[in-house]
Amino acid sequence: MIRSILAIIFWAIAVNNLFAAAVAIPTADRKGSRDNPLLKRYEGSLIVAYEHKKFDEFTLPLSKLEQVPEKRDGHNNRYHEPNNKKSLEGAHTKLVYVIPENRSPLEVLRNYQEEIRSKGGKVLFECKESECGGDPGRSSSGGGGNTSLAMYLYPQERITDSLSSTGGCAVSARIADQRYLAAEIPDKDSYFSVLTYVIKNPQSSSCAPLNGRTIAVVDILEAKAREQKMVTVNADDMAKAISTRGRIALYGIYFDFNKSEVKPESDPTLEQIATLLKKQSALKLLVVGHTDNVGSFSFNMDLSQRRAASVVNALTGRYAIGKDRLMPLGVSFASPMESNKAEEGRAKNRRVELVEN
């Protein structure tokens, strides 16, 4: 009898704790979060998850997700990705909003669409439900099935909120009525990803209060050049490195994202290379272009080759260095200095190397 009474008491305590742990419908924005000035929020919505990085990468889907044969993600999901996409770098803001009650994902998406168009923007891609590819019933979390559009945009590994928090529930629960658009405002050199959906019967009871509510996941990428923090290497230091190691990595030669024209900020480094070559008239060099792994290997191979050729053209054309002394070579991301998993490593991998020939 006593055991039965104790069991009932413990059960009651567990139930009370369970409901006490349920997420609360927000009454204010998440502390420290704010809208991006480029895009207003849907009226009455509140921010439940927020992330801002001064320089980050983001891949914008421009077509339906397609299954990649024999490829799985880290959660044993069959991996899907779009055949058409745009790799971006710049200031990245991610905002997750809980929308007021009785608002559909379509209504919210159309409001964002109108706001973007009112600023001179245009929609690059739009889809709904299964037309988006992958599993339309999943947000950013889950394993053993098909990946979803939400997982492609924001995989589970990137979720920093607890999965039982309001922000975590908003991006990890089961979903329905998925809607998506990718857009651009050319005058602002900015891109937008807007994913809306309804939370549907979340498996976690702590997420139950969000059941039936519309969520908007908004990514804004402002294409900006990264801060240049590498110092210019002088000709004597170049000579010393080449004589002892046969090569030197340079970070003072700059290009715009996905472009091969040498920027004017590169002049101090180019001048030092020219000085080195004029001091050592017998020296011949391979000018090797390296990239990070944003984008395909073949794309970066072509880009790195064109960048190396641009450096050679600048040295032979502007500084009268003999063409027979320089050979351009692009190697894509075949020879990283550090891991490409974080921006710090990718910054080290984007470089031009001088290699003794």
SEGU-736708 format. One record per atom (N, C-alpha, C, CB): x, y, z. Coordinates in steps of 0.02 Angstrom, whole numbers, plus 50000, padded with zeros to 5 digits. Glycine has a CB too. Layout:
! residues N
XYZ ...
***
This chain:
! residues 357
500414994050000 500005000050000 500445006350000 499535000050061 500945006350044 501385012150049 501765013149984 501875011350108 501985007349956 502345007749892 501905010849837 502595000849870 501275009049837 500815011649786 500725019149795 500135008149791 500655021249857 500575028449871 501195032249850 500425029649946 501795029449866 502415032749847 502485033149771 503015029049877 502275027749737 502315027649664 501875033149635 502105020849636 501275034049663 500825039249639 501125046149651 500135038649673 501435047049709 501735053549726 502305055149677 501995053549798 502745050049667 503305051149620 503065052549550 503765045149620 502525049149530 502235050249463 501975057349457 501665045249448 501635059749509 501355066549509 501915071749506 500925067649572 502465070449543 503025075149542 503325075249472 503565073149594 503395069349441 503685069049374 503255072849324 503765061849351 502585071949329 502135075449284 502185082949294 501415073149294 502205085149356 502255092349370 502905095149342 502225093649446 503465091449351 504105093649324 504085093949248 504665089049348 503745089149218 503695088849146 503355095149119 503325082649123 502775096849149 502415102749126 502795109149144 501725102949156 503145108849203 503525114749222 504085116049173 503815114049292 504345110549141 504905111249096 504685113149025 505295104849093 504035113249013 503785114948946 503995122048929 503025114048942 504135123048865 504345129748844 503775134648852 504595129648772 503965140848862 503465146148868 503405149748801 503655151148924 502785151448783 502685155648724 502995162448739 501925156248705 503435164948698 503805171048715 503345177148719 504345172248663 503545181748762 503195188148768 503655193948749 502925189148839 504285192348735 504775197448714 505305193948673 505095201048777 505685197948635 506245195148596 506765192148642 506555200548552 507115187348614 507675184348650 508185189848668 508015178748608 508455189648727 508925194648750 509535194948705 509135193248823 509715200948685 510305201948642 510175201348568 510815197048661 509555199648549 509395198948478 509105205448450 508895193248467 509135206248384 508835211948352 508725210548278 509265218348361 508255213948249 508125213148177 508715215948137 507475216648157 508805213148078 509275216048030 508925221847996 509515210747978 509245227747991 508915233547961 508705232547888 509365239447966 508975227547855 508795226447785 508095223447776 509295221947752 507825220347829 507195216847821 506785217047886 507315209547801 506185219847880 505735220147938 505465213147954 505155225047925 505245212348017 504925206148037 504185206248021 505035204848111 503875200348021 503155199848016 502855202848080 502915192448006 502355206948072 502075210648129 501845206048185 501485214948105 502075207648245 501865203848304 502295197748320 501175201748296 502765196048275 503185190148288 503745191848337 503475187448222 504015186748368 504535187648418 505135183048403 504265186248489 505735185648417 506345181848404 506475176948460 506945186648396 506555170448442 506695165348492 507395162248484 506165159848489 507705163448427 508395161248417 508735166348372 508435154048385 509385167448384 509735172848350 510475171248344 509635179648387 510745173048286 511465172148276 511705177448227 511635164948249 512255180648242 512545185548196 513295184748194 512345192748216 513575184348134 514295183848125 514505189148074 514505176748101 515045192648090 515295197948046 515525195147979 515865201748079 515765188847979 515965185747917 515835178347922 516715187247900 515435175747876 515235168747879 515095166447808 514615167747925 514965160047800 514755157347735 514035155047739 515225151547713 513705155147683 513015152747679 512875150547608 512505158247702 512575144647601 512405142147534 511665142947523 512625134747526 511475146747473 510785148347458 510505143347407 510715155647432 510005139347425 509715134647377 509325138347322 509255129547413 509435136447260 509085139447204 508705134247163 509585143247159 508645128247189 508255123047157 508065117847209 508655119747098 507635113247189 507405107847233 507995103647258 506905103447196 507945101247320 508455096647346 508395089847310 508375095747422 508965087047292 508995080547260 509435075947302 509265081147187 509245069547305 509655064847344 510325063747311 509285058147351 510845063847352 511525062447328 511655054947339 512065066847366 511735051047286 511805043747293 512365041847342 511935040647226 512185037147387 512665034047434 512985038947483 513205030647395 512705044947490 512965049747538 512475050547596 513115056647505 512735050347657 512325051347716 512655056647761 512235044747755 512245059847801 512515064747848 512725061347912 511995070347862 512925065247962 513165062448024 512635059148067 513495067748063 511995059648046 511445056548084 511115050948045 510915061948102 511495048247996 511275042647954 510665044447912 511115036647998 510605050747894 510075052747848 510335052347776 509835059847863 509905050347730 510085050747659 510145058147641 509545047147615 510725059947614 510895067047605 510585069747540 511655068047604 510315075847545 510025079347488 510335086347483 509255079747494 510435088547422 510655095347410 510395097747343 511435095847412 510355104347333 510105106947269 510635106647215 509855114247277 510425105447154 510895105647098 511105112747082 510595102347036 510655117447095 510785124447082 510815128147149 510255127547035 511375131247163 511455134747227 511955140347219 511675129747283 511965144747268 512435150447267 512815150547332 512065157147254 513475149947328 513895150247388 514065157547403 514555146047378 513935159547464 514005166547483 514465167247544 513315169647499 514775173047549 515175174847607 515015182147625 515935173947594 515015183547689 514895190347712 514605190447781 514425193947663 514305196047800 513975196647866 513335192547864 513825204147883 513255188047913 512695183347913 512275184247976 512945176047908 511625185347966 511155185748022 510645180248015 510815192748024 510555176248067 510025171148068 509525173048122 510315164048081 508895173248104 508355175048150 507815169748147 508065182048133 507595167348205 507035162648208 506475166048247 507255155848242 505905166648214 505335170148243 504755165348258 505095175748197 504415166448313 503765163348325 503235168448302 503665161248401 502795166348258 502305170748227 501665170848270 502135168548154 501285176348272 500655176448310 500195170748289 500295183148300 499735168948332 499275163448319 498845164748256 498825162248379 498635159248226 498175159348169 498455162748108 497525162648190 499115162548100 499435165048039 499745159148003 499975170548056 499615158447939 499865152747902 500565154047876 499385151047844 500945148747863 501605149647832 501575153447766 501945142947822 501055152147726 500995155547661 500905163047671 500415152647621 500465164947717 500355172047730 500995175547752 499805173047784 501365172347795 501995175247819 502495175847762 502285171147877 502555170647722 503035170747667 502855176247617 503045163847632 502225176947601 502015182147553 502175189147579 501265181547538 502115190147644 502285196647673 503035198147665 502085197047746 503455193047678 504175193947668 504315195247594 504555187747692 503985191647551 504085192547479 503925199747458 503645187647439 503365202347482 503175209247466 503665214247494 502465210847492 503915213047554 504395217647585 505045217847544 504545215547657 505275211947522 505895211647483 505795215147416 506105204347471 505235213947383 505105217147319 505025224747326 504485214247288 504755227047382 504675234247392 505345237747398 504255235547455 505875233947413 506545236747419 506955235747355 506905233647478 506615233847301 506965232747238 507245225847230 507505237647231 507025221147273 507285214447270 506895209947223 507285211447338 507145203847214 506815199047170 506885192047200 507105199247099 506375187847187 506385180947210 506795176747162 505665178147218 507265172947188 507695168647146 507445161547143 508405168647173 507095159247195 506835152447198 506285152247250 507395147347214 505765148147236 505225147347283 504965140247278 504655152547270 504765137347335 504485130647334 504035129747395 505035125247334 503665124147395 503235122547452 503215115047463 502525125347442 503155113147526 503065106247547 503545101547511 502355104147536 503295096147482 503735091147451 504085093647389 503335084947434 503835099147359 504155102047300 504855104547316 503735107647272 505005105647381 505665108147400 506185102547401 505635111447469 505955096247399 506415090647401 506585088547472 507045092347364 506855082647480 507005080147547 506375078647585 507425085147585 506425078347651 505855076847695 505505083347715 506085072947758 504885084447691 504545090747708 504255090947778 503995091947659 504315085347815 504045085147882 504555086047937 503695078747893 505175087547917 505705088447966 505965095547965 506275083547952 506155097848024 506515104248028 507265102548028 506315108448092 507645105148076 508375104248073 508635098148111 508705110348099 508205094248141 508425088748184 508135082148162 508245090248257 508495076748175 508235070048161 508745065748125 507615070548120 508645059148131 509115054448100 508765048548069 509615052148150 509135045048026 508895038747998 508375039447943 508625034748051 508315045147912 507835046047858 508125050047801 507205049347883 507745054747776 507985059447725 508135066147757 507475060147668 508655069447734 508775076247758 508225080847730 509475078747737 508155086547762 507635091347744 507945097947721 507165092647803 507525102247695 507765108847676 508035112647737 507205112947643 507685111947793 507925115247855 508605112747875 507425114147912 508725106147868 509375103347884 509915105947838 509355095747882 509745106847774 510235109447727 510425116647745 509955109147655 509925120547763 510045127547781 510395128247848 509385131447782 510205123947895 510435124747964 510475117947998 509965129548003 510995113947984 511025107148010 511035106948086 511635103647984 510835101248113 510765100548185 511405102348223 510565093448202 511975100948193 512615102448226 512695109848242 513195100248182 512335114148206 512415121248217 511925124048269 512325124948152 511455119948291 510975122248341 511325123048407 510365117348347 511335129048433 511665130348497 511175130448556 512045136948494 510535131448542 510025131448595 509865124248616 509395135148572 509685123348678 509435116948701 508825114948660 509275117048777 508785108548642 508215106348601 507555106548639 508335099248575 507585107748704 506975108348743 506815115748760 507025104248808 507225120348732 507085127448742 506615129848686 507745131648742 506355135948694 505905138548644 506255139048576 505625145448665 506865141848577 507245142448515 507415135648485 507865146348526 507605130948529 507775124248505 507175120548477 508075120248562 506605121148511 505985117948487 505795120648419 505415118948537 505885127148409 505665130348347 506035127648286 505765137748351 506645125048295 507035122648238 507165115148240 507695126348235 506875111548289 507015104348293 506395099948292 507405102948356 505805102848301 505185098848304 504965096648235 504635102848337 504485091948233 504175090048170 503765095848143 503725083748179 503705096248076 503385102048046 502895100047992 503905106748017 502485104847969 502025103847913 501965110447875 501325101447938 501685110047815 501545115947774 502175120347763 500985120247806 502715117147744 503345120647732 503295125147670 503915115547723 503555131247677 503595136047622 504285139247622 503035141547627 504545140847562 505225143547559 505315148247501 505725137847554 505725153347513 505955157647457 506675159847469 505495163747450 507035160447414 507705163347413 507655169647371 508245158347384 507955175047395 507875181447361 508515185547364 507305185447391 508515190947326 509105195247321 508875202547315 509545193347261 509245207047347 509165214147335 509825216447304 508985218247401 509855216847237 510495218247204 510825224747227 510395218547130 510435230047237 510725236547256 511075236247324 510175241847258 510855231647366 511155230847433 511665225247435 510605229647485 511755221747378 512205216047374 512055211147431 512945218247377 511405209747440 511175205747497 510705200247473 510825210047549 510715194647509 510315188847492 509915186647553 510765183047467 509335183547538 508865181947591 508605174747582 508275186947592 508555171247637 508265164547639 507705164747691 508805159047656 507095163147670 506525163447716 506165156647714 506025169247698 506175153047770 505845146647776 505295147247828 506345141047794 504675145547809 504125145747857 503795138947860 503605151247837 503525137247919 503185130847929 502795131047993 503705124947930 502385125848003 501985125148064 502285119448106 501235123748047 502355120548171 502555115248216 501975110248222 502755118048287 502135103848213 501615098648211 501765093048260 501535095848140 501345092448311 501385086848359 502105085248379 501055080748330 502455089948411 503155088648429 503225082548473 503445094748463 503745078548460 503865072548499 504035074148571 504425068348467 504375079548582 504555081548650 503965085348681 505195085948650 503735082948739 503175086248772 503345093348793 502945082248832 503995094648803 504185101448824 504055106448768 504915101548844 504025103948705 503905108448648 503165109148632 504265105848587 502725105648668 502015105548653 501685112448648 501655101548704 501875117348689 501555123848683 501625127148614 501835128548735 502125125048574 502215127948508 501815124348455 502945127848489 501475118948473 501095115048424 500585119548388 500735109148458 500615119348321 500145123348281 500365130348267 499495123548315 500925132448296 501165139248284 501615139448222 501545141948345 501575144948185 502005145948127 502675148748149 501665150648076 503205146148119 503885148248131 504175151148067 504325142348158 504565156448073 504935159148015 505675159048031 504695166447999 506065155747988 506795155447995 507085159747939 507065148047992 507395165247957 507625170247909 508375170847912 507285177047921 508705169947854 509425171047849 509555176847802 509795164647823 509995181447823 510165187247783 510925187347776 509905193847816 511155187447714 511865187447700 512045193847662 512075181147659 512445198047694 512675204247662 513385203047636 512655210347713 513455202947571 514085201247540 514595206747553 514005200047465 515025205747603 515535210547621 516215207147621 515385213647691 516715211047605 517405208347608 517585207147681 517915213147574 517955201747694 518175200347762 518715205447782 518455193147767 518785206447847 519305210847871 519985207947855 519235212147947 520425212047828 521085209647810 521565211047868 521345213147745 521795205647900 522215206447959 522915203547950 521875203148018 523065201147891 523735198547878 524195204347858 523725193047823 524815204147879 525285209547864 525645208247798 525795210447921 525875213647767 526275212947706 526965210247722 526325219747668 527185205247685 527845202347694 528335205947649 527845194647680 528905208147676 529375211747633 529805206947591 529835216247676 530155209747542 530535205747494 531075201547528 530855210247442 531405204347578 531935200647612 531665194447649 532305205147662 531085195247681 530785189547715 530545184247666 530195191847759 530295186547608 530105181747556 530715177747534 529795185447495 531265181247522 531885178047500 532125172947551 532425183147486 532105174647614 532335170247667 531905163847669 532325173747734 531235164747666 530795158947669 530895154347609 530065161247672 530965157247550 531055153247490 531715149547491 531005157647427 532235152747516 532885149447518 532915143847569 533425154547534 532525144347623 532545139147674 532005133847666 532485142347743 531415135847644 530855131047638 530625129947566 530265133447680 530865134047521 530675133347451 530005136347434 530655126247434 529695139747481 529025142547469 528845147647522 528505136947467 528355151747508 528075156247558 527345157547542 528465162947561 526925157447594 526205158947586 526095166347599 525775154647635 525715169547554 525575176647558 524825177847566 525845180347496 524665182547611 523965184147624 523805191447607 523795182847697 524265194747573 524165201747556 523935202947485 524785205547568 523715197647452 523445198247384 522695196847388 523805193447333 522285201647368 521575201447382 521155200947319 521365207447421 520595197247326 520105196447272 519415197147301 520195189647235 518935199447261 518245199247282 518005192047281 517805203647237 517465190647318 517185184047323 517025181147254 516565184047367 517305175247241 517185171547178 517435175247116 516455170047171 517885180047124 518155183747067 518915183047066 517945191147069 519215184547008 519925183347000 520335189646988 520035178646943 520005195446983 520375201646973 520745203647037 519895207446950 521375205247031 521775207347089 521545214247111 522545207347072 521395215047175 521145221447201 521725226247214 520735220347265 521585232847212 522105237847223 522465237047290 521805244747219 522115234447341 522425233547407 523005228647404 521905231047456 523085225047349 523625220247342 524285223447322 523435215047290 524275229747303 524875233047276 525495232547321 524725240247263 525435233547387 526045233147429 526385226247424 525875234547501 525995220947423 526285214247418 526565213047348 525765208847435 526215215247296 526465214447228 527135218047220 525955217047177 527185223947249 527805227747245 528385224047278 527715234647277 528255220747334 528785217047368 528985210847328 528545214947438 528505207547295 528675201847251 529115204247194 528035198347224 528925209847164 529325212647108 530025214447131 528975218847079 530075217247192 530735218947219 531165212747228 530665222647287 530865207447255 531215201047263 531485198547196 530745195847294 531055198547144 531255195947079 531785200247046 530645195347034 531785206547057 532295210947028 532955210247064 532055218247030 532945208847129 533555207747167 533875201047148 533415207947242 533455196147134 533705189447118 533505187947046 533425183947168 533915190147000 533735189846929 533685182646902 534235193646889 533965177846936 533935170846913 533345167046943 534585167346929 532995170046990 532465166547025 531845165646980 532265170347089 531595159546979 530975158046944 530475155246994 531095153146884 529835156946986 529335155147036 528705152047005 529145161247077 528415147347042 527725145447030 527295150047073 527605137747048 526795153147042 526305157247080 525685152947087 526145164147042 525565150647149 525055145447161 524455148447197 525355139647202 523875147647165 523245150047195 522915144647236 522765152647141 522715146347298 522375141647343 521705144647364 522825140047405 521195140447372 520545142647396 520345138647458 520005141847340 519785140647489 519475136347540 519005131447504 519075140647593 518605127747541 518185122647510 517455124847501 518205116447550 517325131347501 516655133847487 516535133247411 516555141247511 516055129047391 515955127747320 516295121147300 516215133447278 516175119047239 516445112647216 517185113147203 516075110447152 517515107247200 518235106947187 518385109747118 518495099747194 517985107847068 518115110046999 518035117546992 517655106346950 517515120347025 517425127647022 518025131147052 516775129647060 518245128847111 518815132047143 519465130747106 518875129547214 519515125247070 520115124147030 520175129446976 520095117046998 519615130746942 519615135946890 519745142846921 518935135946852 519415144246977 519505150747010 520225151747033 519025151347071 520525146647063 521215147347087 521705148147030 521405141247130 521575144846973 522005145646915 521965152746887 521825140546861 521355155446884 521265162246857 521575167346904 520515163746847 521515166146969 521825170847017 522585170747011 521605169147089 522875164747006 523595164346998 523815167846934 523825156946997 523435166946880 523595170246817 523545177846822 523145167746761 523065180246861 522995187546871 523595190446907 522355188946911 523855186746955 524455189046991 525045189346943 524615184447051 525135184146903 525685184046854 525605189746804 525695177246817 525005190946781 524895196346733 525045203146764 524165196246708 524885204046828 525035210346861 525795211346867 524705210546931 526145206146884 526875206646892 527235207746826 527145200446927 527015204246774 527345205046709 527125211446673 527195199046664 526505213446683 526255219346648 526425225846682 525525218846642 526375226046748 526465232346784 527175233246811 525975232746841 527515227646823 528185228146854 528735225546808 528185224246919 528555223946745 529045222046694 529465215946713 529515227846679 529145211146747 529485204846762 529415200246701 529185201546827 529955196746682 529935192346624 529425186746631 530625189446612 529045185546579 528525180346581 528815173446591 528115180546518 529435172446570 529745165846577 529945164246648 530345165346531 529875169046694 530085168046763 529505166146809 530425174346789 528895166546783 528315165346826 527835160446792 527945171946840 527605155546830 527115150746804 526515150546850 527435143646796 525905152346826 525305152046869 525055144846876 524755156446840 524825143146935 524565136446947 524005136846999 525125131646971 523415134246983 522865133947031 522785126947057 522215136346998 522675126247123 522615119547153 521965118747192 523205118147198 521485123447184 520845122947218 520965122647294 520435116747194 520625117947328 520745117247401 521115110747416 520075117447440 521565108747369 521925102447376 522475102647429 522215100447310 522685108647450 523255109147496 523105114047552 523895111147458 522645112347597 522465117047651 523015117947703 521835114747685 523045123947731 523495125147787 523175122747852 523665132647792 522505123547857 522135121547917 521475118447895 522035127547965 521085116147943 520435113347928 519965118647900 520125110147991 519545116747852 519055121347823 518405121547863 518915119347752 518375118347920 517755117947958 517555124547990 517805112648011 518045128848003 517905135348035 518195140947993 518195135648107 517915146948001 518135152647960 518865154247970 517705158647975 519115153248032 519815154748044 520265150448000 519995153648118 520085144147993 520465139647950 520385141447876 520265132547962 519775142947856 519655144747786 520045150947767 518895145747773 520095155747813 520475161847798 521215160247786 520415166947857 521485155447823 522185153447813 522275149847746 522415148947871 521745146447724 521805142547663 521735146747600 521275137147662 521425152547605 521365157047547 522005161047541 520735161747553 522445159147495 523105162347493 523415161547424 523565159247547 523955165147414 524385164347355 525065162247382 524425170847311 525355157047353 526015154747374 526525155947317 525995147347394 527125157647336 527685157947290 528115151847304 528095164647298 528215147847252 528595141647260 529185141847211 528145135347247 529785140447237 530375140547195 530305135447138 531005139147236 530455137647078 530375133347019 531065131446991 529945136846964 
***
